[in-house]
Amino acid sequence: MLAADVPADIPADTRAGARDESRGAGFERTVPQELVHKTAAGEVLLTDAVRVRPGHFYLAVRTPGGHGLYGPDAAGRTDPTLFVEMLRQAAIYLSHRFYGVPLDHPFVFCGLDFDVPPPAPDDIHDDAVVLEVHCRETKERTPKRAAMSLRARLLSSGGVRATGSVTWQAVDSARYSALRTRGAGGTPPPAAGTAVTVAPPGARVMRPELVGREDELDVVVAELTSPDGATAGEEPGQDAVAGLEPGEVWALHVDQSHPVFFDHPSDHVPGMLLLEAVRQASRAALGPAPAPLYEWTMSGGGVEFDAYCELTAPTWLLVRTSPGGEAADEVTLRVDAVQNGRSVASGTARWSAAPARGASSDSGAAGVSGASGVGGVAGVSGASGVNGVAGAEETAA
């Protein structure tokens, strides 16, 4: 991004300062991989950044074409989790470059939310997009810890593409080790990349088309084959599953060879994989779209990370509808990830019915208004909550 790309309402002297701080790369090359904690250069989405005033930044980002994971959905809309990955990388990059966080500090992501409204019918997609970020420190920074949050808008020539926020902490290795040991019940976590992912007995990985994916490699949700919705390996707990039907309990499927979720080794289930699990489990629960030639498309949601999700124990995904009156062709689903009897993450996914690619915008529209309930989750609004870990000081993604 060049200083000339900074909006005109920024004072001239600040614009000059932005020019001095800019790397001048615009959209031509990406920032160094280590500054966004990525190993593969192709996974880096940020290309440049300028600080126009304290806590206020503009970051040039790229939208990779033909990305294996972040492709358009069945309705042809841009993958909303691509925007979330932009936010994740922005949080890490700004921390290192502008706030002095050392490169060897692990990052602990606490929560995120995002809203990606549908584009206008005459909107022309523009690959040259910019993140406008407002960042603040939520606790006094020390050499051992930085606690921060950001809110961002994704801008292009077509206007605001998306909005979202992220909260996180960066801690030194000693504090991180203490947090991980405490979170694992006093047992030191396995070395990154060495943990064996535990799958519940009898779990069967979902077919890609049932969770809104095209490649089976990207599926992170498994269905349970036992009639009671639980398996012999570990039960979610009576409080967690009371009132739920078998089809509303899913299992997390983790493949540590996945080139995006495990771009680098991790000692726990990454937060972006848990976000994907929220999306896929909710999509599986939705079932078919409520009208011919329409597809379910996710336009927003969020995740709160309550505790570390270990790679050494089964994880259950409990899906239910969120309360509130919504249009018949819109629904918000809540997904709780439960491990060892406690919540490790809780998220929501907001879905709406949109014309499938190639379908007319009014094809089958009359059928959409007749949608009454969500396939696979009808009647679950009375399900009891999941035992959480309220008051956790820090959580990980």
URKA-V395546 format. One record per residue. PSI is psi in radians with two decimals (NA if undefined). D_FIRST is the distance of its C-alpha to the first C-alpha in Angstrom with 1 decimal. Layout:
psi:PSI d_first:D_FIRST
psi:PSI d_first:D_FIRST
//
This chain:
psi:2.30 d_first:0.0
psi:2.78 d_first:3.8
psi:-0.49 d_first:6.7
psi:-0.33 d_first:8.1
psi:-0.18 d_first:6.4
psi:2.32 d_first:8.3
psi:2.68 d_first:11.7
psi:-0.33 d_first:14.5
psi:-0.08 d_first:16.8
psi:2.28 d_first:15.1
psi:2.65 d_first:17.5
psi:-0.72 d_first:16.8
psi:-0.58 d_first:17.6
psi:-0.67 d_first:15.2
psi:-0.64 d_first:12.4
psi:-0.71 d_first:13.6
psi:-0.65 d_first:13.7
psi:-0.64 d_first:10.1
psi:-0.67 d_first:9.5
psi:-0.62 d_first:12.1
psi:-0.34 d_first:10.8
psi:2.47 d_first:7.3
psi:-0.27 d_first:7.9
psi:0.23 d_first:6.2
psi:-0.30 d_first:6.2
psi:-2.28 d_first:3.5
psi:0.23 d_first:6.4
psi:-0.64 d_first:9.0
psi:2.74 d_first:10.4
psi:2.86 d_first:11.0
psi:2.85 d_first:11.6
psi:2.44 d_first:15.4
psi:-0.68 d_first:17.8
psi:-0.37 d_first:19.8
psi:-0.14 d_first:17.1
psi:0.19 d_first:17.4
psi:0.84 d_first:21.0
psi:2.52 d_first:21.0
psi:-0.78 d_first:23.2
psi:2.22 d_first:22.1
psi:-0.57 d_first:18.8
psi:-0.25 d_first:18.9
psi:-0.10 d_first:18.9
psi:2.20 d_first:15.5
psi:-0.31 d_first:13.2
psi:2.45 d_first:10.2
psi:-0.35 d_first:7.6
psi:2.87 d_first:5.5
psi:2.56 d_first:6.5
psi:2.57 d_first:7.5
psi:2.05 d_first:11.1
psi:-0.37 d_first:12.2
psi:2.87 d_first:15.8
psi:2.18 d_first:18.0
psi:0.01 d_first:17.5
psi:2.10 d_first:14.7
psi:2.71 d_first:11.1
psi:2.27 d_first:8.1
psi:2.23 d_first:7.0
psi:2.35 d_first:5.4
psi:2.73 d_first:8.9
psi:2.62 d_first:11.1
psi:1.73 d_first:14.6
psi:2.31 d_first:16.9
psi:2.41 d_first:19.6
psi:0.44 d_first:23.2
psi:2.41 d_first:22.6
psi:-0.56 d_first:26.0
psi:-0.80 d_first:25.8
psi:1.10 d_first:23.1
psi:2.97 d_first:24.5
psi:2.68 d_first:25.4
psi:-3.05 d_first:28.6
psi:-0.38 d_first:31.8
psi:0.01 d_first:30.9
psi:0.10 d_first:27.7
psi:2.65 d_first:25.3
psi:2.44 d_first:22.2
psi:2.10 d_first:23.4
psi:-0.44 d_first:22.8
psi:-0.26 d_first:22.9
psi:-0.71 d_first:19.7
psi:-0.72 d_first:18.1
psi:-0.69 d_first:20.3
psi:-0.61 d_first:19.1
psi:-0.76 d_first:15.5
psi:-0.75 d_first:17.0
psi:-0.81 d_first:19.1
psi:-0.64 d_first:16.4
psi:-0.73 d_first:14.3
psi:-0.78 d_first:17.7
psi:-0.79 d_first:18.3
psi:-0.83 d_first:15.1
psi:-0.66 d_first:15.0
psi:-0.79 d_first:18.7
psi:-0.81 d_first:18.6
psi:-0.65 d_first:15.7
psi:-0.28 d_first:16.4
psi:0.13 d_first:19.9
psi:0.36 d_first:21.7
psi:2.19 d_first:23.0
psi:2.63 d_first:24.6
psi:-0.42 d_first:23.6
psi:0.12 d_first:27.2
psi:2.15 d_first:27.3
psi:2.62 d_first:27.9
psi:2.43 d_first:26.1
psi:1.83 d_first:28.3
psi:2.30 d_first:26.9
psi:-0.63 d_first:29.1
psi:2.85 d_first:28.0
psi:2.72 d_first:25.5
psi:2.77 d_first:25.6
psi:2.65 d_first:23.6
psi:2.09 d_first:24.2
psi:1.55 d_first:23.0
psi:2.71 d_first:25.0
psi:2.50 d_first:26.1
psi:2.68 d_first:24.2
psi:2.65 d_first:26.1
psi:-0.60 d_first:28.3
psi:0.21 d_first:26.6
psi:2.34 d_first:23.0
psi:2.19 d_first:21.0
psi:2.39 d_first:18.8
psi:2.07 d_first:15.2
psi:-0.34 d_first:13.5
psi:1.70 d_first:9.9
psi:2.71 d_first:9.9
psi:2.42 d_first:8.3
psi:2.15 d_first:10.6
psi:2.11 d_first:11.8
psi:2.32 d_first:14.0
psi:2.05 d_first:17.0
psi:2.49 d_first:18.5
psi:2.69 d_first:22.0
psi:2.23 d_first:24.6
psi:-0.24 d_first:27.7
psi:2.76 d_first:30.0
psi:2.27 d_first:30.4
psi:2.46 d_first:28.6
psi:2.95 d_first:30.9
psi:-0.31 d_first:30.6
psi:-0.24 d_first:31.9
psi:2.47 d_first:29.9
psi:2.30 d_first:26.8
psi:2.21 d_first:27.0
psi:2.89 d_first:24.0
psi:2.76 d_first:22.8
psi:2.66 d_first:19.7
psi:2.49 d_first:19.4
psi:2.67 d_first:16.5
psi:2.37 d_first:15.8
psi:2.05 d_first:14.1
psi:2.54 d_first:12.8
psi:-3.10 d_first:12.7
psi:-0.34 d_first:14.4
psi:-0.04 d_first:17.6
psi:-2.68 d_first:17.3
psi:2.07 d_first:17.5
psi:-0.59 d_first:17.9
psi:2.77 d_first:19.1
psi:2.69 d_first:19.8
psi:3.06 d_first:20.9
psi:2.76 d_first:21.7
psi:2.48 d_first:22.5
psi:2.51 d_first:24.9
psi:2.92 d_first:25.4
psi:2.64 d_first:27.0
psi:2.22 d_first:26.6
psi:2.80 d_first:29.9
psi:2.93 d_first:31.5
psi:-0.59 d_first:33.4
psi:-0.78 d_first:36.8
psi:-0.69 d_first:35.9
psi:-0.78 d_first:34.4
psi:-0.70 d_first:37.5
psi:-0.72 d_first:39.7
psi:-0.76 d_first:37.8
psi:-0.71 d_first:38.1
psi:-0.73 d_first:41.8
psi:-0.73 d_first:42.6
psi:-0.45 d_first:40.9
psi:0.32 d_first:42.9
psi:0.53 d_first:46.1
psi:-0.09 d_first:46.6
psi:2.19 d_first:46.1
psi:2.42 d_first:43.3
psi:2.73 d_first:40.7
psi:2.74 d_first:40.8
psi:2.53 d_first:38.5
psi:2.27 d_first:35.2
psi:-0.11 d_first:35.8
psi:-0.24 d_first:39.6
psi:2.51 d_first:40.4
psi:2.09 d_first:42.3
psi:2.29 d_first:41.2
psi:2.17 d_first:44.2
psi:2.42 d_first:44.7
psi:2.45 d_first:47.5
psi:2.38 d_first:50.6
psi:-0.07 d_first:50.9
psi:2.45 d_first:47.2
psi:2.13 d_first:46.1
psi:2.35 d_first:42.4
psi:2.69 d_first:41.5
psi:2.45 d_first:41.0
psi:-0.73 d_first:37.4
psi:-0.35 d_first:38.0
psi:-0.23 d_first:39.6
psi:0.27 d_first:36.4
psi:0.43 d_first:33.9
psi:2.81 d_first:32.9
psi:-0.47 d_first:33.6
psi:2.26 d_first:34.0
psi:-0.41 d_first:36.7
psi:-0.49 d_first:34.7
psi:0.00 d_first:32.3
psi:2.24 d_first:35.2
psi:0.23 d_first:35.6
psi:2.38 d_first:38.5
psi:2.56 d_first:42.2
psi:2.63 d_first:45.2
psi:2.41 d_first:48.3
psi:-0.22 d_first:51.5
psi:2.58 d_first:54.1
psi:-0.40 d_first:55.7
psi:0.11 d_first:55.1
psi:0.10 d_first:51.3
psi:2.88 d_first:51.6
psi:3.03 d_first:52.5
psi:-0.35 d_first:54.8
psi:-0.81 d_first:52.1
psi:2.27 d_first:50.8
psi:2.49 d_first:51.2
psi:-0.43 d_first:48.5
psi:2.43 d_first:51.2
psi:-0.70 d_first:53.4
psi:-0.57 d_first:51.4
psi:-0.56 d_first:48.2
psi:0.10 d_first:49.7
psi:2.21 d_first:52.5
psi:-0.06 d_first:52.6
psi:2.46 d_first:50.2
psi:2.80 d_first:51.3
psi:-0.68 d_first:50.7
psi:-0.13 d_first:48.0
psi:0.04 d_first:45.8
psi:2.19 d_first:45.6
psi:2.96 d_first:43.3
psi:2.52 d_first:42.6
psi:2.28 d_first:39.3
psi:2.12 d_first:38.9
psi:2.15 d_first:36.8
psi:1.85 d_first:36.2
psi:-0.04 d_first:34.9
psi:0.02 d_first:34.2
psi:2.23 d_first:31.5
psi:-0.28 d_first:28.4
psi:-0.94 d_first:25.8
psi:-0.60 d_first:27.8
psi:0.91 d_first:29.1
psi:-0.55 d_first:26.2
psi:2.69 d_first:27.8
psi:2.58 d_first:31.3
psi:2.62 d_first:31.9
psi:0.15 d_first:35.1
psi:2.99 d_first:34.8
psi:2.14 d_first:33.6
psi:2.63 d_first:29.8
psi:-0.64 d_first:28.6
psi:-0.51 d_first:26.6
psi:-0.66 d_first:29.9
psi:-0.66 d_first:31.7
psi:-0.74 d_first:29.3
psi:-0.62 d_first:30.0
psi:-0.67 d_first:33.7
psi:-0.79 d_first:33.5
psi:-0.86 d_first:32.1
psi:-0.69 d_first:34.6
psi:-0.71 d_first:37.6
psi:-0.66 d_first:37.1
psi:-0.68 d_first:36.6
psi:-0.66 d_first:39.7
psi:-0.49 d_first:41.6
psi:-0.68 d_first:40.6
psi:-2.79 d_first:42.4
psi:2.68 d_first:42.3
psi:2.69 d_first:40.4
psi:0.06 d_first:42.8
psi:2.66 d_first:43.1
psi:2.55 d_first:43.3
psi:0.22 d_first:40.1
psi:2.71 d_first:38.0
psi:2.60 d_first:35.9
psi:2.34 d_first:34.9
psi:2.38 d_first:31.2
psi:2.27 d_first:29.6
psi:0.01 d_first:27.5
psi:3.07 d_first:27.3
psi:-2.77 d_first:29.0
psi:2.93 d_first:28.7
psi:2.38 d_first:30.2
psi:2.24 d_first:31.9
psi:1.98 d_first:32.7
psi:-0.52 d_first:36.1
psi:2.96 d_first:37.0
psi:2.34 d_first:36.1
psi:1.94 d_first:37.0
psi:2.64 d_first:39.0
psi:-0.07 d_first:39.2
psi:0.24 d_first:42.9
psi:2.60 d_first:44.2
psi:2.61 d_first:44.2
psi:2.29 d_first:41.8
psi:2.50 d_first:42.9
psi:1.98 d_first:40.8
psi:2.12 d_first:42.7
psi:2.35 d_first:41.6
psi:2.83 d_first:42.8
psi:2.60 d_first:41.9
psi:2.52 d_first:40.4
psi:2.78 d_first:42.6
psi:2.52 d_first:41.8
psi:2.10 d_first:42.6
psi:2.88 d_first:40.1
psi:2.75 d_first:40.4
psi:-0.47 d_first:42.5
psi:0.31 d_first:39.6
psi:2.55 d_first:37.3
psi:2.52 d_first:37.9
psi:2.21 d_first:36.4
psi:2.52 d_first:37.7
psi:2.40 d_first:37.8
psi:2.16 d_first:37.8
psi:2.24 d_first:39.2
psi:2.09 d_first:38.9
psi:2.29 d_first:42.2
psi:2.29 d_first:43.2
psi:0.64 d_first:46.4
psi:0.09 d_first:47.3
psi:2.76 d_first:44.3
psi:2.29 d_first:41.0
psi:-0.34 d_first:38.0
psi:2.57 d_first:35.5
psi:2.33 d_first:35.8
psi:2.93 d_first:33.5
psi:2.63 d_first:33.5
psi:2.20 d_first:32.3
psi:2.15 d_first:32.4
psi:2.60 d_first:33.4
psi:2.72 d_first:34.2
psi:2.25 d_first:35.9
psi:2.67 d_first:33.8
psi:2.36 d_first:34.9
psi:2.79 d_first:34.6
psi:2.28 d_first:32.7
psi:-0.16 d_first:34.8
psi:2.56 d_first:36.9
psi:2.59 d_first:37.3
psi:-0.37 d_first:35.9
psi:0.15 d_first:39.5
psi:2.15 d_first:41.1
psi:0.19 d_first:43.1
psi:-0.58 d_first:41.7
psi:-0.56 d_first:45.2
psi:-0.41 d_first:45.5
psi:-0.75 d_first:42.5
psi:-0.28 d_first:44.1
psi:0.08 d_first:47.0
psi:2.21 d_first:45.1
psi:1.53 d_first:47.1
psi:2.86 d_first:46.0
psi:2.22 d_first:43.9
psi:2.27 d_first:45.3
psi:-0.29 d_first:46.0
psi:0.28 d_first:45.5
psi:2.33 d_first:48.0
psi:0.25 d_first:50.0
psi:0.07 d_first:47.9
psi:-0.33 d_first:47.0
psi:0.11 d_first:49.9
psi:2.47 d_first:48.9
psi:2.75 d_first:49.1
psi:2.98 d_first:46.0
psi:2.44 d_first:45.0
psi:2.11 d_first:46.0
psi:-2.98 d_first:42.9
psi:1.01 d_first:42.1
psi:2.49 d_first:41.3
psi:0.09 d_first:40.5
psi:2.32 d_first:38.8
psi:-0.76 d_first:36.9
psi:2.60 d_first:34.1
psi:2.89 d_first:33.3
psi:2.66 d_first:31.3
psi:NA d_first:29.1
//
